[in-house]
Amino acid sequence: MNLTDRESSLIFSMMRDLSGDFDHFEVRQRVGQSLLELLNADYFASYVWDSDANRFVAGVQINMSDDNLARYDDYFQFRDPITPTLQRRRKATPVSQVMNHDRLTKTEFYNDFLKQDGLCYGINYFAYDRGSNIGDVRVWRGDRKDDFSDRDTEIVDAIGPSFVNALIRAQNHASNFPVLRFASLCDRTSLTARESEIADLLVVGASDDEICAKLLISKSTLRSHITAIFKKTGLSRRTQLAQFLADTANFSSG
């Protein structure tokens, strides 16, 4: 495959990320950001399949609204006409290969979910380890761009094995080392007990709706707590919390 200098630079940068020491969520977030730039795309989401619960969990997203993704978690993933077919494929696949775009635009899934955030043309890749779906990438373009090409598919497929290895490495690392929690470091941070509890849920990728349901709080209360967490930690993104937690634990033990 002939790559432009820009594409080569982006792929090398992505490969460096995929060889780094990042947790499962950070791996997918970093890959997503790189893929958006590499594929001239606009939106990214990633989930892990929970076979026991028979649903997708642990979502991360770029440029999609939390409220709309919460609707996917609660409703649309069970009425999704494309993802179950895409999930069975072990290679990058444009959505239009499993459902004609004109047909897709007539579905509830498109009009009441995808279209709400501006998603129009998609490509998915599902990572597997010994038969288990351990993570995926779902990349979308808006309606002012073209559908994904065979060349785009080849690029994602070429990156796929490194993505799988990075997720496996992240899982193994999490299994071999004790899980760090904000709740166990309350005396070493300025977070309250409730803020620490919320920060721990954010680190594992819980959605706003999942946190509210678990802690029996409203969304406005949750957002107030998240604002306080960011202010006290000096962070601006949820994906930075895991690294902050690790740095705090290392500093305290040093």
C-alpha positions in Angstrom: 0.0 0.0 0.0 1.3 3.4 -0.9 1.0 5.9 1.9 1.5 9.6 1.9 4.0 11.2 4.3 1.2 12.4 6.5 -0.4 8.9 6.7 3.0 7.3 7.4 3.6 9.7 10.2 0.2 9.1 11.8 0.6 5.3 11.6 4.0 5.4 13.2 2.6 7.6 15.9 -0.2 5.1 16.4 2.1 2.2 16.6 4.1 4.0 19.3 0.9 4.4 21.3 0.0 0.7 20.8 3.4 -0.3 22.2 3.0 1.9 25.2 2.0 1.2 28.8 -1.7 2.3 28.7 -4.8 0.9 30.2 -7.6 -0.7 28.2 -9.6 2.6 28.0 -6.6 4.8 27.1 -5.5 2.4 24.3 -8.9 2.7 22.7 -9.1 6.5 23.2 -5.7 7.1 21.7 -6.3 4.8 18.7 -9.7 6.5 18.1 -8.1 9.9 18.0 -5.5 8.8 15.6 -8.0 6.9 13.3 -10.2 10.0 13.1 -7.2 12.0 11.7 -5.9 9.2 9.6 -9.2 8.3 7.9 -10.5 11.9 7.7 -13.4 10.9 9.9 -15.5 12.7 12.5 -16.8 10.3 15.2 -15.4 7.4 17.2 -16.8 5.0 19.7 -15.5 1.7 21.2 -17.0 -1.0 23.4 -16.2 -4.4 24.9 -18.6 -7.3 24.5 -19.8 -8.7 27.9 -20.9 -12.2 26.9 -22.4 -12.9 30.4 -24.6 -9.8 30.2 -25.1 -10.2 26.5 -24.4 -6.5 25.8 -21.7 -4.0 25.0 -20.1 -2.3 28.0 -17.1 0.0 28.9 -17.7 2.5 26.1 -15.4 5.3 25.1 -16.2 8.0 22.6 -14.9 11.0 20.7 -17.2 13.8 19.4 -20.4 12.0 20.4 -22.7 13.2 23.1 -22.9 11.3 26.4 -26.6 11.5 26.4 -27.0 9.9 23.0 -24.5 7.2 23.9 -26.5 6.5 27.0 -29.5 5.9 24.8 -27.4 3.4 22.8 -26.3 1.7 26.1 -29.9 1.4 27.4 -32.0 1.0 24.2 -30.4 1.1 20.7 -27.8 -1.6 21.1 -30.6 -4.1 21.5 -32.2 -2.7 18.2 -29.0 -2.3 16.3 -29.4 -3.8 12.8 -25.8 -3.6 11.8 -23.4 -4.3 14.7 -24.2 -8.0 15.4 -23.3 -8.8 11.8 -20.2 -6.6 11.9 -19.2 -8.2 15.2 -19.0 -11.6 13.6 -16.4 -10.4 11.1 -12.7 -10.6 12.1 -11.7 -7.8 9.8 -12.4 -4.1 9.2 -15.8 -3.7 7.4 -17.6 -0.6 6.2 -21.2 -0.6 7.4 -22.4 -0.3 3.8 -21.1 -3.8 3.2 -23.6 -5.3 5.6 -26.5 -3.0 5.0 -27.1 -0.7 2.0 -26.9 2.9 3.0 -30.3 3.8 1.6 -31.8 0.9 3.6 -30.0 2.0 6.7 -31.3 5.5 6.5 -34.9 4.2 6.8 -34.3 2.5 10.2 -35.1 3.8 13.6 -31.4 3.1 14.6 -30.2 5.6 12.0 -32.8 8.3 12.4 -33.2 8.3 16.2 -29.6 7.4 17.1 -26.9 7.8 14.5 -28.4 10.9 12.9 -28.7 12.7 16.2 -25.0 13.1 16.5 -24.4 13.4 12.7 -23.1 9.9 12.0 -23.7 8.8 8.4 -21.0 6.4 7.0 -19.2 3.9 9.3 -16.5 1.3 9.5 -16.0 -1.1 12.3 -13.2 -3.4 13.5 -13.7 -6.0 16.3 -10.6 -7.3 18.2 -10.6 -10.9 19.4 -8.5 -12.8 21.8 -9.1 -16.6 21.8 -12.6 -16.2 20.6 -13.5 -13.3 23.0 -14.3 -9.9 21.7 -12.0 -7.7 23.8 -12.7 -4.4 22.2 -13.7 -2.7 19.0 -13.3 0.5 17.0 -16.3 2.2 15.4 -15.4 5.1 13.1 -17.9 7.3 11.4 -18.0 10.2 8.9 -20.7 12.8 8.6 -23.0 13.1 5.6 -20.8 15.7 3.8 -18.1 13.1 3.3 -17.9 10.0 1.2 -18.3 6.4 2.4 -15.2 4.5 3.5 -13.2 2.9 0.6 -11.3 -0.4 0.2 -8.1 1.5 0.9 -9.5 2.8 4.2 -10.4 -0.8 5.1 -6.9 -2.0 4.3 -5.4 0.6 6.5 -7.6 -0.4 9.5 -6.9 -4.1 8.9 -3.1 -3.4 8.8 -3.3 -1.7 12.2 -5.7 -4.3 13.7 -3.1 -6.9 15.0 -1.2 -4.3 16.9 -4.5 -3.0 18.4 -5.4 -6.6 19.5 -1.9 -7.0 21.1 -2.2 -3.7 22.9 -5.6 -4.6 24.4 -4.3 -8.1 25.5 -1.2 -6.5 27.1 -3.4 -3.9 28.9 -5.7 -6.7 30.2 -2.8 -8.8 31.4 -1.2 -5.8 33.1 -4.5 -5.2 34.9 -4.7 -8.8 36.0 -1.1 -9.0 37.3 -1.2 -5.8 39.4 -3.5 -4.7 42.2 -6.2 -2.4 41.0 -5.7 1.2 42.2 -8.7 3.1 43.4 -9.3 6.7 44.4 -11.4 5.4 47.3 -8.3 3.8 48.9 -6.4 7.0 48.5 -8.9 9.5 50.1 -6.4 10.6 52.7 -3.8 11.4 49.9 -6.1 13.4 47.6 -8.4 16.4 48.2 -11.4 14.4 46.9 -14.3 13.6 49.2 -15.5 10.0 49.6 -18.3 10.5 47.1 -16.0 12.2 44.6 -13.5 9.4 45.0 -16.3 6.9 44.4 -17.3 8.7 41.2 -13.7 9.1 40.0 -13.3 5.3 40.3 -16.4 4.7 38.2 -15.1 7.2 35.6 -11.8 5.4 35.4 -13.4 2.1 34.5 -15.5 3.8 31.8 -18.9 3.9 33.4 -21.4 6.1 31.6 -23.2 9.0 33.3 -26.4 7.0 33.4 -24.7 4.0 34.9 -23.1 6.1 37.6 -26.4 7.8 38.4 -28.2 4.5 38.6 -25.5 2.9 40.8 -25.2 5.9 43.2 -28.9 7.0 43.1 -28.0 10.6 42.2 -29.3 12.9 39.5 -27.3 13.9 36.4 -27.0 17.5 37.7 -25.5 16.3 41.0 -23.1 14.0 39.1 -22.0 16.8 36.9 -21.3 19.0 39.9 -19.2 16.2 41.4 -17.3 15.8 38.1 -16.6 19.5 37.9 -15.2 19.4 41.5 -13.1 16.3 40.6 -11.5 18.1 37.6 -10.9 21.3 39.6 -9.2 19.5 42.5 -7.1 17.3 40.2 -6.3 20.0 37.7 -7.4 17.7 34.9 -9.8 18.3 32.0 -10.6 14.9 30.5 -11.9 11.7 32.0 -9.3 9.6 30.3 -6.6 11.5 32.3 -7.9 10.2 35.7 -6.3 6.7 35.4 -2.8 8.3 35.0 -3.4 10.8 37.8 -4.4 7.9 40.1 -1.3 5.9 39.2 0.9 9.0 39.7 -0.7 9.7 43.1 -0.2 6.1 44.2 3.5 6.1 43.1 4.2 9.4 44.8 2.7 8.3 48.0 4.6 5.0 48.1 7.9 6.6 47.0 
